[in-house]
Amino acid sequence: MDLIRDSLVFVLDSAKDIAPIVIFLFAFQLFVIRAAIQNFRQILVGFAFVTVGLGLFLVGLEQTLFPLGRLMAQQLTDPGFLEQVSGHVGAALVWQDFYWVYLFAAAIGFSTTLAEPALMAVSIKANSVSGGAIGVWGLRVAVAIGVGVGVGLGCYRIITGLPLQYFIAVGYLVVIVQTTMAPKIIVPLAYDSGGVTTSTVTVPLITALGLGLAEAVPGRSPLLDGFGLVAFASLFPIISVLAYGQLAELRQRASKSSTEEPDLPEEKDHAL
């Protein structure tokens, strides 16, 4: 009964959040464009599905993903577990002893990004408009690698307590340098790829992981140290996608030069 009641509350809250969007769109269509709304019944049914789906999704976050993230953070930072895997029984723990946390965070960031619906849509559209030059799986894997590295590095920052702004400043400096060197076709897509990672699947889980990690590590504040993983998850995909474009360009140049080299001896012999 509690689950049903909570689900109804979330659905009603979702309806309140979506209602202003619906009112604005209908008012703009009727009073600005001054045209009849086509497929009105289908649109209402679609909004109803969105409302119910969003409410149930929020219930799922509260019941599963947030508790799972906190639980995994608590288990991976348990002193007994860390002493067992590191072999430093009775000794003070250092940041190197938390390597399982980094691996878990990177794996979570990678896997959740591959399952991100927004990234799937962007990858398919990029493949379509580029005529197949940008691969669907190539882009998805590049973004997922960036998120995995970013979340792992963000967990390192939480454990060590280093300031967030240093990481972000250096990261965007790398992005600026890469932007001047990467192929122009990949630059806008790389910047958009940082945004599509902050969506329905990735953000809730890594936020729960960050908060749980900050609560489990002694001396860390959930408010000051627990947040910030989303910034890493948005920044590092830009770097990885720009690198993906640079590597693709280098490979294309290498293959082009390799196909031209066999003709050189023939030209030389002919000249002789």
Contacts in CASP RR format, 6 or more apart in sequence:
PFRMAT RR
TARGET T0000
AUTHOR 0000-0000-0000
METHOD contacts of the structure
MODEL  1
MDLIRDSLVFVLDSAKDIAPIVIFLFAFQLFVIRAAIQNFRQILVGFAFV
TVGLGLFLVGLEQTLFPLGRLMAQQLTDPGFLEQVSGHVGAALVWQDFYW
VYLFAAAIGFSTTLAEPALMAVSIKANSVSGGAIGVWGLRVAVAIGVGVG
VGLGCYRIITGLPLQYFIAVGYLVVIVQTTMAPKIIVPLAYDSGGVTTST
VTVPLITALGLGLAEAVPGRSPLLDGFGLVAFASLFPIISVLAYGQLAEL
RQRASKSSTEEPDLPEEKDHAL
3 59 0 8 1.000
3 63 0 8 1.000
6 59 0 8 1.000
6 62 0 8 1.000
7 55 0 8 1.000
7 56 0 8 1.000
7 59 0 8 1.000
10 55 0 8 1.000
10 56 0 8 1.000
10 58 0 8 1.000
10 59 0 8 1.000
10 62 0 8 1.000
11 51 0 8 1.000
11 52 0 8 1.000
11 53 0 8 1.000
11 55 0 8 1.000
11 56 0 8 1.000
13 55 0 8 1.000
13 58 0 8 1.000
14 51 0 8 1.000
14 52 0 8 1.000
14 53 0 8 1.000
14 54 0 8 1.000
14 55 0 8 1.000
14 58 0 8 1.000
15 51 0 8 1.000
17 54 0 8 1.000
18 47 0 8 1.000
18 50 0 8 1.000
18 51 0 8 1.000
18 54 0 8 1.000
22 47 0 8 1.000
26 37 0 8 1.000
29 35 0 8 1.000
29 37 0 8 1.000
30 37 0 8 1.000
37 43 0 8 1.000
57 200 0 8 1.000
61 204 0 8 1.000
65 204 0 8 1.000
65 205 0 8 1.000
65 208 0 8 1.000
66 204 0 8 1.000
66 207 0 8 1.000
66 208 0 8 1.000
67 208 0 8 1.000
68 205 0 8 1.000
68 208 0 8 1.000
69 205 0 8 1.000
69 208 0 8 1.000
69 209 0 8 1.000
69 212 0 8 1.000
70 208 0 8 1.000
70 211 0 8 1.000
70 212 0 8 1.000
70 215 0 8 1.000
72 104 0 8 1.000
72 209 0 8 1.000
73 101 0 8 1.000
73 209 0 8 1.000
73 210 0 8 1.000
73 211 0 8 1.000
73 212 0 8 1.000
73 213 0 8 1.000
73 215 0 8 1.000
73 216 0 8 1.000
74 212 0 8 1.000
74 215 0 8 1.000
74 216 0 8 1.000
75 81 0 8 1.000
76 98 0 8 1.000
76 100 0 8 1.000
76 101 0 8 1.000
76 104 0 8 1.000
77 98 0 8 1.000
77 101 0 8 1.000
77 213 0 8 1.000
77 216 0 8 1.000
77 217 0 8 1.000
78 216 0 8 1.000
79 93 0 8 1.000
81 100 0 8 1.000
82 88 0 8 1.000
82 93 0 8 1.000
82 97 0 8 1.000
82 98 0 8 1.000
82 100 0 8 1.000
83 89 0 8 1.000
83 90 0 8 1.000
83 91 0 8 1.000
83 93 0 8 1.000
85 97 0 8 1.000
85 100 0 8 1.000
86 93 0 8 1.000
86 96 0 8 1.000
86 97 0 8 1.000
88 97 0 8 1.000
95 156 0 8 1.000
95 159 0 8 1.000
95 160 0 8 1.000
98 155 0 8 1.000
98 156 0 8 1.000
98 159 0 8 1.000
101 155 0 8 1.000
101 159 0 8 1.000
101 213 0 8 1.000
102 152 0 8 1.000
102 155 0 8 1.000
102 156 0 8 1.000
105 148 0 8 1.000
105 151 0 8 1.000
105 152 0 8 1.000
105 154 0 8 1.000
105 155 0 8 1.000
105 206 0 8 1.000
105 209 0 8 1.000
106 148 0 8 1.000
106 149 0 8 1.000
106 150 0 8 1.000
106 151 0 8 1.000
106 152 0 8 1.000
107 148 0 8 1.000
108 148 0 8 1.000
108 151 0 8 1.000
108 205 0 8 1.000
108 206 0 8 1.000
108 209 0 8 1.000
109 144 0 8 1.000
109 147 0 8 1.000
109 148 0 8 1.000
109 151 0 8 1.000
109 202 0 8 1.000
109 205 0 8 1.000
109 206 0 8 1.000
109 233 0 8 1.000
110 144 0 8 1.000
110 145 0 8 1.000
110 147 0 8 1.000
110 148 0 8 1.000
111 144 0 8 1.000
112 147 0 8 1.000
112 201 0 8 1.000
112 202 0 8 1.000
112 205 0 8 1.000
112 206 0 8 1.000
113 119 0 8 1.000
113 140 0 8 1.000
113 143 0 8 1.000
113 144 0 8 1.000
113 146 0 8 1.000
113 147 0 8 1.000
113 148 0 8 1.000
113 197 0 8 1.000
113 201 0 8 1.000
113 202 0 8 1.000
113 233 0 8 1.000
113 237 0 8 1.000
114 140 0 8 1.000
114 141 0 8 1.000
114 144 0 8 1.000
115 201 0 8 1.000
116 196 0 8 1.000
116 197 0 8 1.000
116 199 0 8 1.000
116 200 0 8 1.000
116 201 0 8 1.000
116 202 0 8 1.000
117 199 0 8 1.000
117 200 0 8 1.000
117 201 0 8 1.000
118 196 0 8 1.000
118 199 0 8 1.000
118 200 0 8 1.000
119 140 0 8 1.000
119 143 0 8 1.000
119 193 0 8 1.000
119 196 0 8 1.000
119 197 0 8 1.000
119 199 0 8 1.000
120 140 0 8 1.000
121 196 0 8 1.000
122 139 0 8 1.000
122 189 0 8 1.000
122 192 0 8 1.000
122 193 0 8 1.000
122 196 0 8 1.000
123 134 0 8 1.000
123 135 0 8 1.000
123 136 0 8 1.000
123 137 0 8 1.000
123 138 0 8 1.000
123 139 0 8 1.000
123 140 0 8 1.000
124 136 0 8 1.000
126 134 0 8 1.000
126 135 0 8 1.000
126 136 0 8 1.000
126 139 0 8 1.000
126 189 0 8 1.000
127 134 0 8 1.000
127 135 0 8 1.000
127 136 0 8 1.000
127 139 0 8 1.000
130 185 0 8 1.000
133 185 0 8 1.000
134 185 0 8 1.000
134 186 0 8 1.000
134 189 0 8 1.000
138 244 0 8 1.000
139 189 0 8 1.000
139 193 0 8 1.000
139 241 0 8 1.000
139 244 0 8 1.000
142 193 0 8 1.000
142 237 0 8 1.000
142 240 0 8 1.000
142 241 0 8 1.000
142 243 0 8 1.000
142 244 0 8 1.000
143 193 0 8 1.000
143 194 0 8 1.000
143 196 0 8 1.000
143 197 0 8 1.000
143 237 0 8 1.000
143 240 0 8 1.000
143 241 0 8 1.000
145 240 0 8 1.000
146 236 0 8 1.000
146 237 0 8 1.000
146 239 0 8 1.000
146 240 0 8 1.000
147 197 0 8 1.000
147 202 0 8 1.000
147 233 0 8 1.000
147 236 0 8 1.000
147 237 0 8 1.000
148 233 0 8 1.000
148 236 0 8 1.000
149 236 0 8 1.000
149 240 0 8 1.000
150 232 0 8 1.000
150 233 0 8 1.000
150 235 0 8 1.000
150 236 0 8 1.000
151 206 0 8 1.000
151 209 0 8 1.000
151 229 0 8 1.000
151 232 0 8 1.000
151 233 0 8 1.000
152 232 0 8 1.000
153 167 0 8 1.000
153 232 0 8 1.000
153 236 0 8 1.000
154 167 0 8 1.000
154 228 0 8 1.000
154 229 0 8 1.000
154 232 0 8 1.000
155 209 0 8 1.000
155 210 0 8 1.000
155 213 0 8 1.000
155 229 0 8 1.000
157 164 0 8 1.000
157 167 0 8 1.000
157 225 0 8 1.000
157 232 0 8 1.000
158 210 0 8 1.000
158 213 0 8 1.000
158 214 0 8 1.000
158 217 0 8 1.000
158 220 0 8 1.000
158 225 0 8 1.000
158 226 0 8 1.000
158 229 0 8 1.000
159 213 0 8 1.000
159 217 0 8 1.000
159 220 0 8 1.000
161 220 0 8 1.000
161 225 0 8 1.000
164 228 0 8 1.000
164 231 0 8 1.000
167 232 0 8 1.000
168 231 0 8 1.000
168 235 0 8 1.000
171 235 0 8 1.000
171 236 0 8 1.000
171 239 0 8 1.000
172 235 0 8 1.000
174 239 0 8 1.000
175 235 0 8 1.000
175 238 0 8 1.000
175 239 0 8 1.000
175 242 0 8 1.000
178 239 0 8 1.000
178 242 0 8 1.000
178 243 0 8 1.000
178 246 0 8 1.000
179 187 0 8 1.000
179 242 0 8 1.000
181 246 0 8 1.000
182 190 0 8 1.000
182 242 0 8 1.000
182 245 0 8 1.000
182 246 0 8 1.000
182 249 0 8 1.000
183 245 0 8 1.000
183 246 0 8 1.000
183 248 0 8 1.000
183 249 0 8 1.000
186 241 0 8 1.000
186 242 0 8 1.000
186 244 0 8 1.000
186 245 0 8 1.000
186 248 0 8 1.000
187 242 0 8 1.000
189 241 0 8 1.000
190 237 0 8 1.000
190 238 0 8 1.000
190 241 0 8 1.000
190 242 0 8 1.000
191 238 0 8 1.000
193 237 0 8 1.000
193 238 0 8 1.000
193 241 0 8 1.000
194 233 0 8 1.000
194 234 0 8 1.000
194 235 0 8 1.000
194 237 0 8 1.000
194 238 0 8 1.000
194 241 0 8 1.000
195 234 0 8 1.000
195 237 0 8 1.000
197 233 0 8 1.000
197 234 0 8 1.000
197 237 0 8 1.000
198 230 0 8 1.000
198 233 0 8 1.000
198 234 0 8 1.000
202 233 0 8 1.000
203 230 0 8 1.000
203 233 0 8 1.000
206 229 0 8 1.000
206 230 0 8 1.000
206 233 0 8 1.000
207 227 0 8 1.000
207 229 0 8 1.000
207 230 0 8 1.000
209 229 0 8 1.000
210 226 0 8 1.000
210 227 0 8 1.000
210 228 0 8 1.000
210 229 0 8 1.000
211 222 0 8 1.000
211 226 0 8 1.000
211 227 0 8 1.000
212 222 0 8 1.000
212 226 0 8 1.000
213 220 0 8 1.000
213 226 0 8 1.000
214 220 0 8 1.000
214 221 0 8 1.000
214 222 0 8 1.000
214 224 0 8 1.000
214 225 0 8 1.000
214 226 0 8 1.000
215 222 0 8 1.000
217 225 0 8 1.000
220 226 0 8 1.000
END
